[in-house]
Amino acid sequence: MTLLDGLVDALTRQIQDGELPPGTQLPGEAALGEQWGVSRPVVREALALLRDRGYLHTVNGSGTFVRHPDVGHVSAALERHMSLTEREVLTVDHLYEAREAIESAAARLAALRSDEQDHLLLSRYLEDMGRSRGDKAAYAAADVGFHVELARASKNPMLPALLLPLVRTIVEGVMESHRSPRGVPLGLEGHGMILTAVVERDAERAAAAMAAHLADSRKLFPPDVLLRNFSHPTLGGATTPSTRH
């Protein structure tokens, strides 16, 4: 482990364990360097990484303060991790296994925990999908908006945080799948069945409807979308664009 990694890990643990609660002002770079036995450039880089991850924020003229990361910071960190590590093993099957793990749980919990406002928002997304049949961008936005809103309706903030890093890839996949004559009808039917089960508080049916919808979506999802988002010469044995005909 490098000095930078060690400092980042140590400060992260202190923040997560409550030793440095939100609002705590950190010492200056020189003082931190002396405290941890590292140079100021190492301290500077560590603070930049922690700011990027949402653990710190700097107020010009006042200093650097501790905060807890929000859903957006968690999602951005996960997306960066997926983009920078193990890219060659990511496949469409991996994407859909992850989606089913996240979204079937979200559907089950949303059926148990959602309220009338959640149902209204989900209904509006479904209506937008129906109105946008001929506009692939608008349709994709409504489609993925439904999935994110359903994750939020689970009332478990970790589920939308886990789903959001996948949104860009899912949107592109929906837009590509929109070309298929089966894409829109299957999408509308699948989302409708999920919403009905959620509104009727049938948790197992909601989870099963989500699993069935994702299975249909998987059949239409173009592998090239994953190649564009996680580019690498080889992608889990998939054919690269240069050899695809």
MONORLIN-V185485 format. One record per residue. RES is the residue in one small letter. PSI is psi as a letter, one per 40 degrees, with the letter a starting at -180 (999 if undefined). Layout:
RES/PSI, RES/PSI
This chain:
m/h, t/i, l/d, l/d, d/d, g/d, l/d, v/d, d/d, a/d, l/d, t/d, r/d, q/d, i/d, q/d, d/e, g/e, e/d, l/g, p/i, p/h, g/e, t/h, q/h, l/i, p/i, g/i, e/d, a/d, a/d, l/d, g/d, e/d, q/d, w/e, g/f, v/i, s/i, r/d, p/d, v/d, v/d, r/d, e/d, a/d, l/d, a/d, l/d, l/d, r/d, d/d, r/e, g/e, y/e, l/i, h/i, t/h, v/h, n/h, g/e, s/d, g/a, t/h, f/i, v/i, r/i, h/h, p/i, d/a, v/d, g/d, h/d, v/d, s/d, a/d, a/d, l/d, e/d, r/d, h/d, m/d, s/d, l/e, t/i, e/f, r/d, e/e, v/e, l/h, t/i, v/d, d/d, h/d, l/d, y/d, e/d, a/d, r/d, e/d, a/d, i/d, e/d, s/d, a/d, a/d, a/d, r/d, l/d, a/d, a/d, l/d, r/e, s/i, d/a, e/d, q/d, d/d, h/d, l/d, l/d, l/d, s/d, r/d, y/d, l/d, e/d, d/d, m/d, g/d, r/d, s/f, r/d, g/e, d/h, k/d, a/d, a/d, y/d, a/d, a/d, a/d, d/d, v/d, g/d, f/d, h/d, v/d, e/d, l/d, a/d, r/d, a/e, s/e, k/e, n/h, p/e, m/d, l/d, p/d, a/d, l/d, l/d, l/d, p/e, l/e, v/d, r/d, t/d, i/d, v/d, e/d, g/d, v/d, m/d, e/d, s/d, h/d, r/d, s/h, p/d, r/e, g/d, v/d, p/d, l/d, g/d, l/d, e/d, g/d, h/d, g/d, m/d, i/d, l/d, t/d, a/d, v/d, v/d, e/e, r/f, d/g, a/d, e/d, r/d, a/d, a/d, a/d, a/d, m/d, a/d, a/d, h/d, l/d, a/d, d/d, s/d, r/d, k/d, l/e, f/h, p/h, p/d, d/d, v/d, l/d, l/d, r/d, n/d, f/g, s/h, h/i, p/d, t/i, l/g, g/f, g/e, a/i, t/h, t/i, p/d, s/d, t/e, r/h, h/999
